[in-house]
Amino acid sequence: MVERLTQRLGNLVNDLLFLARSDSGMLQIKQQTLPLDALLIEVIEEQRTVAQQKDIFLSLHIVEPDNSNEDNFSLLGDWDQLARLFTNLISNGLEHSFSENKNIEKEEQVSAVEVELKKIKRDRLQQLKVKVKDTGKGVPEVALSHLFDRFYQVDPSRKSTGGSGLGLAIAKAIVDNHHGQIKVESELNKGTILLLFYPSNCDKLM
């Protein structure tokens, strides 16, 4: 019990420090050209054991463009921060898909977290789009605009699973630091979709 509480407090302190550095502009980004497809493959593999333990189908679909080449999914960014971002989002999806769907009696109902990566043209620019979709309970419309607020809970009556309550706030900070955009769509009793957009092969991060 003490060890678990100590770890939770440590996680909270680390998350708060991360956000404080981000707010102050002191967060260091280890800028490099990196393959987002390879990064997502690594994160998915790290989360696969958790998904199997919870009997959740976890998948990654990479949509190869017609003019396929090795640099299709490259962007300029920080590998560790982006890995943390997608680990947060996928872990969140696994948590909610499991907790909300485990008692559903319909056999055809399958708990799943699906990740998709593709290159698109958006606002006349080449961008990388990542979709993270879960089959959880969904989020009420009134709560959507608050999902990335610090310590916000959609349902305060639910017991904490050990997280700091800052996962989505950190996700938003990382996306912003990479000149990206994150959007959320949700339907009650159907699930939630997180959409992330990043500039492809951007010149630099400020």
C-alpha positions in Angstrom: 0.0 0.0 0.0 2.7 2.5 1.0 4.8 1.6 -2.0 1.8 2.1 -4.3 1.0 5.5 -2.8 4.6 6.6 -3.0 4.7 5.7 -6.7 1.5 7.6 -7.3 2.8 10.7 -5.6 6.1 10.4 -7.6 4.1 10.2 -10.8 2.1 13.2 -9.9 5.2 15.3 -9.1 6.8 14.3 -12.3 3.7 15.2 -14.3 3.3 18.6 -12.6 7.0 19.4 -13.3 6.6 18.4 -17.0 3.6 20.8 -17.3 5.4 23.6 -15.4 8.3 23.3 -17.8 6.0 23.3 -20.8 4.1 26.3 -19.5 7.3 28.3 -19.0 8.8 27.4 -22.4 11.6 25.6 -20.7 10.7 22.1 -21.9 13.6 20.8 -23.9 12.8 19.1 -27.2 15.4 16.6 -28.5 14.7 17.5 -32.1 15.3 14.8 -34.7 13.7 13.5 -37.9 11.9 10.3 -36.8 9.6 7.7 -38.4 6.2 8.0 -36.7 5.2 4.6 -38.0 8.1 2.9 -36.3 7.4 4.8 -33.1 3.7 3.7 -33.1 4.7 0.1 -33.7 7.0 0.2 -30.7 4.4 1.7 -28.4 1.7 -0.8 -29.6 4.1 -3.7 -28.8 4.7 -2.3 -25.3 1.0 -2.1 -24.7 0.1 -5.4 -26.2 0.6 -7.4 -22.9 -1.8 -5.0 -21.1 -4.4 -5.4 -23.8 -4.1 -9.2 -23.7 -4.5 -9.2 -19.9 -7.7 -7.2 -20.2 -8.9 -9.2 -23.2 -8.9 -6.1 -25.5 -8.2 -6.2 -29.2 -5.3 -3.7 -29.9 -4.4 -2.9 -33.5 -2.4 -0.6 -35.6 -3.3 0.1 -39.2 -0.8 2.1 -41.3 -2.3 3.4 -44.5 0.5 3.5 -47.1 0.0 6.3 -49.7 0.2 5.6 -53.4 3.7 7.2 -53.7 5.1 5.0 -51.0 8.7 5.7 -49.8 10.7 5.4 -46.6 10.0 9.0 -45.6 6.2 8.9 -45.9 5.6 9.1 -42.1 8.6 11.1 -41.0 8.4 14.3 -38.9 10.6 16.4 -36.8 10.1 15.9 -33.1 11.2 14.3 -29.8 11.0 10.5 -29.8 10.6 10.2 -26.0 7.9 12.9 -25.8 5.9 11.4 -28.7 6.2 7.9 -27.2 4.9 9.3 -23.9 2.0 11.0 -25.8 0.8 7.8 -27.6 1.4 5.6 -24.5 -0.9 7.9 -22.6 -3.6 7.9 -25.2 -3.5 4.1 -25.8 -3.3 3.4 -22.1 -6.3 5.6 -21.5 -8.2 3.8 -24.3 -7.4 0.4 -22.8 -8.5 1.5 -19.4 -11.8 2.8 -20.5 -12.6 0.1 -23.0 -12.0 -2.5 -20.3 -13.7 -0.8 -17.4 -16.9 0.1 -19.4 -17.3 -3.0 -21.5 -16.3 -5.9 -19.4 -19.8 -6.6 -18.1 -21.6 -6.3 -21.5 -23.4 -9.5 -22.2 -23.6 -9.3 -26.0 -21.1 -11.7 -27.3 -20.7 -9.6 -30.5 -19.5 -6.7 -28.5 -15.7 -6.6 -28.7 -13.6 -4.3 -26.5 -11.0 -2.7 -28.8 -8.5 0.1 -29.2 -7.7 0.8 -32.8 -4.8 3.1 -34.0 -4.5 4.3 -37.5 -1.8 6.3 -39.2 -2.1 8.0 -42.6 -0.7 10.9 -44.6 -3.3 13.4 -45.7 -3.6 16.8 -47.3 -5.1 19.3 -44.9 -5.2 23.1 -45.2 -3.2 22.7 -48.4 -0.4 21.0 -46.4 0.9 17.5 -46.1 0.1 16.3 -42.6 0.3 13.1 -40.6 -3.0 12.0 -39.1 -3.2 9.5 -36.2 -6.6 8.2 -35.0 -6.9 6.5 -31.6 -10.4 4.9 -31.3 -11.7 3.0 -28.2 -14.9 1.2 -27.4 -15.5 2.7 -24.0 -18.5 4.3 -22.5 -18.0 7.5 -24.3 -17.9 11.1 -23.1 -20.9 13.4 -22.7 -20.9 16.3 -25.1 -20.8 18.8 -22.2 -17.5 17.3 -21.1 -15.7 17.3 -24.4 -14.3 20.8 -24.1 -12.8 20.0 -20.7 -11.1 16.7 -21.4 -7.6 18.3 -21.6 -8.1 20.4 -18.5 -5.8 19.4 -15.6 -7.3 17.1 -13.0 -10.6 17.1 -14.9 -12.7 13.9 -14.4 -15.7 13.1 -16.6 -17.2 11.1 -13.8 -15.8 12.0 -10.4 -17.6 9.1 -8.8 -15.3 6.6 -10.5 -12.4 5.4 -8.5 -9.0 6.5 -9.6 -6.9 3.7 -11.3 -3.6 5.2 -10.0 -3.1 7.9 -12.7 -2.3 11.5 -11.8 -5.3 12.9 -13.7 -2.9 14.8 -15.9 -2.5 12.4 -18.8 -4.6 14.2 -21.3 -3.3 17.6 -20.3 0.3 16.3 -20.9 -0.8 14.9 -24.2 -2.2 18.3 -25.3 1.1 20.0 -24.2 3.2 17.5 -26.2 1.0 18.0 -29.3 1.2 21.8 -29.0 5.0 21.6 -28.6 5.2 19.7 -31.9 3.0 22.3 -33.7 0.3 19.7 -33.9 -3.4 19.6 -33.2 -5.6 17.2 -31.2 -9.4 16.8 -31.5 -11.8 14.5 -29.8 -15.1 12.9 -30.9 -17.2 10.8 -28.7 -20.6 9.1 -28.6 -22.1 7.7 -25.4 -22.1 3.9 -25.2 -20.1 3.7 -28.4 -16.6 5.0 -27.6 -14.2 7.9 -28.2 -12.0 8.9 -31.1 -8.9 11.1 -30.6 -7.6 12.7 -33.8 -4.0 14.0 -34.0 -2.6 16.1 -36.8 1.1 16.8 -37.3 3.0 18.7 -40.0 4.9 16.2 -42.2 8.7 16.8 -42.6 8.4 20.2 -40.9 11.6 22.4 -41.0 11.9 23.1 -37.3 10.2 23.2 -33.9 10.3 26.5 -32.1 
